[in-house]
Amino acid sequence: MPDHSRQYHVSSAVVVALPAMAGSVLAALARMENVEVYGHEGGKIVVVIEGTTTGMLGEALSTISTLEGVVAANMVFEHVETEGVTDDDHRTDAA
């Protein structure tokens, strides 16, 4: 039976920005595709990153870490949802 599974990755990360640059970092994060700011206080920012591969998440985190004013960007958690499709086109979802 062929493998028709699809994966969806969700990660949270903590971004630490220089407090004086937090506004510009938040603006840059808002412009990024598949990145959502969940919350922020001072220079600490919690983001959610979504994608179809772990590589997409890592690429987004690498981009975030290079933003001007960012001191650190660390992935905290990653979750993978897998959806499978059988040959008779009945879908099964597994978490």
C-alpha positions as CSV (number, residue, x, y, z in Angstrom):
1,M,0.0,0.0,0.0
2,P,1.5,3.4,-1.0
3,D,2.1,6.0,1.7
4,H,-0.2,8.9,1.3
5,S,0.4,10.5,4.7
6,R,0.8,14.2,5.0
7,Q,2.4,16.0,8.0
8,Y,1.8,19.3,9.5
9,H,4.3,20.8,12.0
10,V,3.6,23.3,14.7
11,S,6.3,24.8,16.9
12,S,6.6,27.4,19.6
13,A,9.7,29.5,20.1
14,V,10.9,32.2,22.4
15,V,12.6,35.2,20.8
16,V,14.6,37.6,22.9
17,A,15.0,41.1,21.4
18,L,16.8,44.2,22.6
19,P,14.0,46.1,24.5
20,A,14.6,49.2,22.4
21,M,14.2,47.2,19.2
22,A,11.2,45.1,20.2
23,G,8.8,47.1,18.1
24,S,10.7,46.7,14.9
25,V,11.2,42.9,15.7
26,L,7.5,42.5,16.2
27,A,6.8,44.3,12.9
28,A,9.2,42.0,11.1
29,L,7.7,38.9,12.7
30,A,4.2,40.1,11.6
31,R,5.4,40.2,8.0
32,M,6.7,36.6,8.1
33,E,4.6,33.9,6.5
34,N,3.6,31.0,8.8
35,V,4.8,32.9,11.9
36,E,2.4,34.3,14.5
37,V,3.2,36.3,17.6
38,Y,1.4,34.7,20.5
39,G,2.5,37.2,23.1
40,H,5.2,39.6,24.2
41,E,6.4,41.6,27.1
42,G,9.5,43.8,27.1
43,G,12.0,42.1,24.8
44,K,10.6,38.6,25.2
45,I,8.4,37.4,22.4
46,V,6.6,34.0,22.1
47,V,5.9,32.9,18.5
48,V,4.1,30.0,16.8
49,I,5.7,28.7,13.6
50,E,3.8,26.4,11.2
51,G,4.8,24.4,8.2
52,T,4.7,21.1,6.4
53,T,8.3,20.0,7.4
54,T,10.7,20.4,10.3
55,G,13.0,22.1,7.8
56,M,10.5,24.8,7.2
57,L,10.3,25.5,10.9
58,G,14.1,25.5,11.3
59,E,14.4,27.9,8.3
60,A,11.9,30.3,9.8
61,L,13.7,30.2,13.2
62,S,17.0,30.8,11.5
63,T,15.5,33.8,9.7
64,I,14.1,35.1,12.9
65,S,17.5,34.8,14.6
66,T,19.1,37.0,12.0
67,L,16.6,39.9,12.4
68,E,18.2,43.1,13.6
69,G,17.6,43.5,17.3
70,V,17.2,39.8,18.0
71,V,19.5,38.5,20.7
72,A,18.3,34.8,20.7
73,A,15.6,32.7,19.1
74,N,15.0,29.2,20.6
75,M,12.5,26.5,19.6
76,V,10.7,25.3,22.7
77,F,8.3,22.7,21.4
78,E,7.4,21.0,18.2
79,H,4.3,18.9,17.5
80,V,3.6,16.9,14.3
81,E,0.1,16.0,13.1
82,T,0.0,13.2,10.5
83,E,-2.9,12.6,8.2
84,G,-3.0,9.4,6.3
85,V,-5.1,8.4,3.3
86,T,-5.8,4.8,2.5
87,D,-6.0,3.3,-1.0
88,D,-9.8,3.2,-0.9
89,D,-9.8,7.0,-0.2
90,H,-11.0,6.7,3.4
91,R,-9.1,9.3,5.4
92,T,-7.7,8.5,8.8
93,D,-6.3,11.1,11.2
94,A,-3.7,10.4,13.8
95,A,-2.1,12.7,16.3
